[in-house]
Amino acid sequence: MADRKLRVLLLFGGRSSEHSVSCVTASGVMHAIDRERFDVIPVGITRNGGWTLLDKDPEGWALDSGQLPEIASVDHPVQLSPEPNKTSLQAFGGSKISEISEIDVVFPLLHGPFGEDGSIQGMLETAGVPYVGSGIAASAMGMDKHFMKVVFEGAGFNVGPYEVISNKQWLRDSDAALARCDRLEYPLFVKPARAGSSVGITKVDVPSDLRAAVEVARVEDPKVIVEQGIVGREIECGVLEGRGSSPARASLPGEIAVADDGHTFYDFEAKYVDGTAAQLSCPAVLSEEATAEIRELAVKAFDSLDAEGLSRVDFFYTPEGQWIINEINTMPGFTPSSMYPQMWDKTGIDYRELINELIALATERNVGLR
């Protein structure tokens, strides 16, 4: 491998409702990645699951036009082909199959189900190819807000009150499912249990609106989580795996504040469409003690899931000075303007260097049990 560049397969798009966000992420990485070190092979996944080889110019995947980008068709179909001691990318058409190149590492820039939830990770483990980010179990738990909270509770974190409504519970007796939420104090946030980018989330201020909010969430996921609203500042921290046996590293914390009255919380529009809706500040204005505390807690959350590569951990900081963990995101937004790269830039690792480090972490790990 010394006589050539490291071949990096970028996977993006995907079958989830975060398809367009994934394309925007890929655009950012493609603009910044070091082409002198890496031979980049971009592969888009359509909403139907088809894989297609794409041009290396990322201009069409950005959000600059205000229109959400999409991988609409499979013009150059490809597939991974695992073989002894190597995994190759192959193009195929009709009965003809041709090898494009051997793949050294995969960067799965996929958000949401069928990409961030262990699905792609399992396929890559089976293919025997290294990849950026967490493994199967950590990805699955990090995607499911229910099991994520179970892990965090077991690790001793403060977790806000919540209820889970499974698909069978809702179909069997929706009234009983709603009644279990009576113990929670309003406002409530009703969320798909396994979705991200604030898709399908509704803030509910009165009980009469709860049923409709659950139905909105169920469009994205038949499993729904209902969380009690927490009064506090929304503070985030980036975590980056340590090399070898070194401990994970935490960035300086950042804070999100919704500045536009048209958004009652940090929803999809505020994140990706309305550029003036939210204020992102890093480092967050905290005491030295509170800053040290959240960085320590973020690493603890990362380790409690056996996460790898990268994660963003989100907390509420209450007026009483208590940290309440909200969630972990094992493949956070990764455009240059996303909070995760911004926090690391303020901590001393710029965007290009961060990409280099994530690829290096992936290539030094073995696939399989570890």
C-alpha positions in Angstrom: 0.0 0.0 0.0 3.1 2.2 0.4 3.3 2.9 -3.4 -0.2 4.3 -3.7 -2.7 6.6 -1.9 -5.1 5.1 0.6 -8.4 4.3 -1.1 -11.3 5.8 0.8 -14.9 4.8 -0.1 -17.3 7.6 0.9 -20.8 6.2 1.4 -23.7 8.7 1.6 -27.3 9.3 0.9 -29.1 6.2 2.1 -32.7 5.0 2.8 -33.5 7.2 5.8 -35.3 10.5 6.0 -31.8 12.1 6.6 -30.8 11.2 3.0 -30.3 14.8 2.0 -28.4 15.7 5.2 -26.0 12.9 4.4 -25.4 14.3 0.9 -24.6 17.7 2.4 -22.2 16.0 4.8 -20.5 14.2 1.9 -20.1 17.5 0.1 -18.3 19.0 3.0 -15.9 16.1 3.4 -15.2 15.9 -0.4 -14.3 19.6 -0.4 -11.9 19.3 2.5 -10.3 15.8 2.3 -6.6 15.7 1.4 -6.4 14.4 -2.2 -2.7 14.1 -2.0 -3.1 11.4 0.7 -6.3 9.8 -0.2 -7.9 8.4 -3.4 -11.5 9.2 -2.8 -14.3 7.0 -4.3 -17.7 8.5 -3.8 -20.7 6.1 -3.8 -24.2 7.3 -3.3 -27.1 5.2 -2.0 -30.5 6.0 -3.3 -33.6 6.0 -1.1 -34.4 2.6 -2.5 -31.0 1.2 -1.5 -29.2 1.2 -4.8 -25.5 1.9 -4.9 -24.1 4.1 -7.6 -20.6 5.5 -8.4 -20.6 9.3 -8.6 -18.4 12.0 -10.0 -15.7 13.2 -7.6 -17.0 16.8 -8.0 -19.2 17.4 -4.9 -20.9 20.6 -6.0 -24.2 19.0 -6.7 -24.5 17.7 -3.1 -24.3 21.0 -1.3 -27.2 23.0 0.2 -26.2 26.2 -1.4 -29.2 26.5 -3.7 -31.7 26.0 -0.8 -32.8 22.8 -2.4 -32.2 19.5 -0.5 -29.8 17.3 -2.6 -30.7 13.7 -3.4 -29.2 10.6 -5.1 -32.0 10.0 -7.5 -30.9 7.2 -9.7 -28.4 4.4 -10.1 -26.5 5.4 -13.3 -23.3 3.5 -12.5 -24.3 0.6 -10.3 -21.6 -0.8 -8.0 -21.2 -3.4 -5.2 -18.7 -4.4 -2.6 -17.0 -7.7 -3.3 -15.3 -9.3 -0.3 -12.4 -11.7 -1.2 -9.7 -13.3 0.9 -7.4 -10.5 2.3 -9.1 -7.7 0.4 -12.5 -6.0 -0.4 -13.0 -4.5 -3.8 -15.6 -2.2 -5.4 -17.0 -3.7 -8.5 -19.1 -2.1 -11.3 -21.7 -4.2 -13.0 -24.0 -4.0 -15.9 -25.9 -6.8 -17.5 -23.7 -9.9 -17.2 -20.5 -7.9 -17.1 -18.7 -7.3 -13.8 -15.5 -5.3 -13.6 -13.3 -4.4 -10.6 -12.9 -0.7 -10.0 -10.4 -0.8 -7.2 -9.5 -2.4 -3.9 -11.0 -0.5 -0.9 -8.7 0.3 2.1 -11.3 2.0 4.4 -14.9 3.1 4.2 -16.2 6.4 5.6 -20.0 5.9 6.0 -21.3 9.4 6.0 -24.8 8.0 6.6 -27.3 9.4 9.1 -30.3 7.6 10.5 -31.7 4.1 10.0 -30.0 1.8 7.5 -26.7 3.6 7.9 -26.0 4.9 11.4 -27.8 2.1 13.3 -25.5 -0.8 12.8 -26.9 -2.0 9.4 -24.0 -0.8 7.2 -21.5 -1.5 10.0 -22.6 -5.2 10.0 -22.2 -5.4 6.3 -18.7 -3.9 6.4 -17.7 -6.2 9.2 -18.9 -9.1 7.1 -16.9 -7.8 4.2 -13.8 -7.4 6.4 -13.1 -3.8 5.5 -12.2 -1.1 8.1 -14.6 1.8 8.5 -14.9 5.1 10.3 -17.1 5.2 13.4 -18.6 2.9 15.9 -19.3 -0.8 15.5 -22.5 -2.7 15.3 -23.7 -2.6 18.9 -22.7 0.9 19.7 -24.2 2.2 16.5 -27.5 0.3 17.2 -27.8 1.6 20.8 -26.8 5.1 19.8 -29.6 5.2 17.2 -32.3 3.9 19.5 -33.1 6.6 22.0 -34.8 4.1 24.3 -31.9 1.6 24.7 -29.5 4.6 24.7 -31.2 5.9 27.8 -31.2 2.4 29.4 -27.4 2.2 28.9 -26.9 5.7 30.3 -29.1 5.0 33.3 -27.0 1.9 34.0 -23.9 3.9 33.8 -25.1 6.3 36.5 -26.1 9.3 34.3 -28.9 11.7 35.1 -31.6 10.9 32.5 -34.8 12.9 32.1 -38.2 11.3 32.6 -39.6 9.5 29.6 -42.0 6.9 28.3 -41.6 4.5 25.3 -44.5 3.5 23.1 -43.8 0.4 21.0 -45.7 -0.4 17.8 -47.6 -3.3 19.4 -48.5 -1.3 22.4 -50.0 1.5 20.2 -51.9 -0.9 18.0 -53.2 -2.9 20.9 -54.4 0.0 23.1 -53.3 3.5 22.2 -55.4 5.0 25.0 -53.4 3.0 27.6 -50.1 4.0 25.9 -51.1 7.7 26.2 -52.2 7.2 29.8 -48.8 6.1 30.8 -47.5 9.6 29.7 -49.7 11.2 32.4 -46.9 11.0 34.9 -44.8 13.3 32.7 -44.9 17.1 33.1 -45.6 19.3 30.0 -44.2 20.4 27.7 -43.3 17.0 26.2 -41.2 16.2 23.2 -42.5 13.3 21.1 -39.8 11.7 18.9 -39.3 8.7 16.6 -37.1 6.4 18.7 -34.7 5.7 15.8 -34.4 8.9 13.8 -32.2 12.0 13.8 -31.9 15.6 12.6 -35.0 16.4 14.6 -37.2 14.7 11.9 -40.6 13.8 13.1 -40.3 15.6 16.5 -43.2 17.5 18.0 -43.2 19.8 21.0 -46.5 19.1 22.9 -47.8 21.7 25.3 -51.2 20.2 26.2 -52.5 16.6 26.6 -55.1 17.0 23.8 -52.2 17.3 21.2 -50.3 14.2 22.3 -52.1 11.6 20.1 -51.5 13.6 16.9 -47.8 14.0 17.9 -47.4 10.3 18.3 -48.9 9.7 14.9 -46.4 12.2 13.4 -43.5 10.4 15.0 -44.8 7.0 13.8 -44.5 8.1 10.2 -40.7 7.9 10.8 -40.6 5.0 13.2 -43.3 2.7 14.7 -41.4 3.0 18.0 -41.9 6.3 19.8 -40.3 8.0 22.8 -42.0 10.7 24.8 -39.7 12.8 26.8 -40.4 15.4 29.5 -39.1 18.8 28.6 -36.1 19.8 30.6 -35.5 23.4 31.6 -31.8 24.1 30.9 -29.2 25.2 28.4 -28.4 22.8 25.5 -24.7 22.0 25.7 -22.9 19.6 23.4 -19.4 18.1 23.5 -17.5 16.2 20.7 -15.7 13.0 21.5 -12.8 11.6 19.5 -11.4 8.1 20.1 -7.9 7.9 21.4 -5.1 6.2 19.4 -4.2 2.7 20.5 -4.9 2.2 24.2 -5.1 6.0 24.8 -8.3 7.3 26.3 -10.9 9.1 24.2 -10.6 12.9 23.9 -13.3 15.5 24.5 -13.6 18.8 22.6 -14.5 22.2 24.2 -18.3 22.3 24.7 -20.6 24.2 22.4 -24.1 25.7 23.0 -27.2 25.9 20.8 -29.7 28.7 21.3 -32.8 29.0 19.0 -32.9 32.7 18.2 -35.9 32.7 15.8 -39.4 33.0 17.2 -40.6 30.8 14.4 -38.9 27.8 15.9 -39.9 26.5 19.3 -37.0 24.1 19.4 -33.9 23.1 17.3 -35.9 21.4 14.6 -34.9 20.3 11.1 -35.6 23.7 9.5 -33.6 25.5 12.2 -30.7 23.1 11.7 -30.4 22.9 7.9 -32.7 25.4 6.1 -33.1 28.6 8.1 -29.6 30.0 8.5 -30.7 32.6 11.1 -32.8 30.4 13.3 -30.1 29.2 15.7 -27.0 30.6 17.3 -24.1 28.2 17.8 -21.4 29.3 20.2 -18.2 27.5 21.0 -16.7 27.4 23.5 -19.9 27.6 25.6 -19.8 30.2 28.3 -19.3 28.0 31.4 -17.1 28.0 34.5 -13.9 26.1 34.3 -15.3 23.5 36.7 -18.5 23.0 34.5 -16.4 22.8 31.3 -14.2 20.1 32.8 -17.2 18.3 34.1 -19.0 18.1 30.8 -15.9 17.0 29.0 -15.4 14.2 31.5 -19.1 13.2 31.2 -19.0 13.2 27.4 -16.1 10.7 27.4 -17.9 8.6 30.0 -21.0 8.4 27.8 -18.8 7.5 24.8 -17.2 4.7 26.7 -20.4 3.5 28.2 -21.6 2.5 24.7 -18.2 1.2 23.6 -18.3 3.9 20.9 -15.5 4.3 18.4 -14.2 7.0 16.1 -16.4 10.0 16.8 -19.6 11.0 18.7 -21.4 14.1 19.8 -22.9 14.0 23.2 -25.7 16.4 24.1 -26.6 17.5 27.6 -29.0 19.9 29.4 -27.4 22.1 32.0 -30.0 23.1 34.5 -30.2 26.4 36.5 -29.2 24.3 39.5 -26.0 23.3 37.9 -27.0 19.7 37.2 -26.0 17.9 34.0 -28.8 15.8 32.4 -27.7 13.7 29.4 -30.0 14.0 26.3 -28.4 11.7 23.7 -25.3 10.6 21.9 -25.0 10.8 18.1 -22.5 8.3 16.7 -22.3 9.9 13.3 -23.1 13.6 13.9 -23.5 16.2 11.3 -20.1 16.6 9.7 -20.2 19.6 7.4 -17.7 22.3 8.1 -20.4 24.4 9.8 -21.8 21.5 11.9 -21.3 21.6 15.6 -19.0 18.6 15.9 -16.3 20.0 13.5 -16.7 23.5 14.9 -16.1 22.3 18.5 -13.0 20.4 17.4 -11.7 23.4 15.4 -12.0 25.5 18.6 -10.2 22.8 20.5 -7.3 22.8 18.0 -8.1 20.2 15.3 -9.3 21.7 12.1 -11.7 20.1 9.6 -9.1 18.5 7.3 -7.0 17.3 10.2 -10.2 15.8 11.8 -10.9 13.8 8.6 -7.3 12.6 8.6 -7.5 11.5 12.2 -10.8 9.6 11.8 -9.5 7.7 8.8 -6.3 6.9 10.7 -8.3 5.6 13.7 -10.4 3.4 11.4 -7.3 1.9 9.6 -5.5 1.0 12.9 -8.5 -0.9 14.2 -9.3 -4.5 13.3 -12.7 -5.5 12.0 -14.5 -8.2 14.0 -14.5 -8.7 17.7 -12.3 -6.1 19.5 
